[in-house]
Amino acid sequence: QKEVEQNSGPLSVPEGAIASLNCTYSDRGSQSFFWYRQYSGKSPELIMSIYSNGDKEDGRFTAQLNKASQYVSLLIRDSQPSDSATYLCAVAFPFNKFYFGSGTKLNVKP
Amino acid sequence: EAGVAQSPRYKIIEKRQSVAFWCNPISGHATLYWYQQILGQGPKLLIQFQNNGVVDDSQLPKDRFSAERLKGVDSTLKIQPAKLEDSAVYLCASTRGASGGYLAATDTQYFGPGTRLTVL
């Protein structure tokens, strides 16, 4: 059973703060990890991908991967109200199979 | 390049009726996915195609759901007969797709806009 766990939230942060979103996964065979943002009523859009241990930065977003702990996180610096959405963690397995967490709802308060 | 196309965007049907959804992936993408997303949950894979072959349909309720991908391009997902619990958003996604193994470092999964199904 390939489990991808996320705290459903909502996670509330003030504008300008750092939002920290976490995800754990059960299968050590996973190699690729993705964060998707999903606005209400919209489909998921990719914001970050990470494949190796450590940090990967892209603008205000930083993805962190720790394979030993089976943990991947997303940090959003200088959070904006437009960042308010549900963030989905996805884990990819052989043969391009993706498994998604249930998502964490983020609210950024002006 | 054009994104993943889906139609219809919304559908309302009575239980026990049938419904069909259509998806056209990004041009050249070999792998196509259908997901079901129930409100408050993450997408759940229903079926995955590699070209016109099925890679995984282990979570497809085969007594009522069917899917095909003729000629390895566009795909249809059908529900017959529909149940109340089928109310969800049906997402189609595609990847460039290798013949097997893990995604290339720059590959990713692109989603269509989804079809919101309401079963009354």
Interface residues (C-beta under 8 A of the other chain):
Chain A: V4 Q6 S8 Q31 S32 F34 K42 S43 P44 E45 L46 S49 Y51 L88 A90 A92 P94 F95 N96 K97 F98 Y99 F100 G101 S102 G103
Chain B: T31 Y33 G40 Q41 G42 P43 K44 L45 Q48 Q50 V55 D56 V89 L91 T95 G97 A98 G100 G101 Y102 L103 A105 T108 Q109 Y110 F111 G112 P113 G114
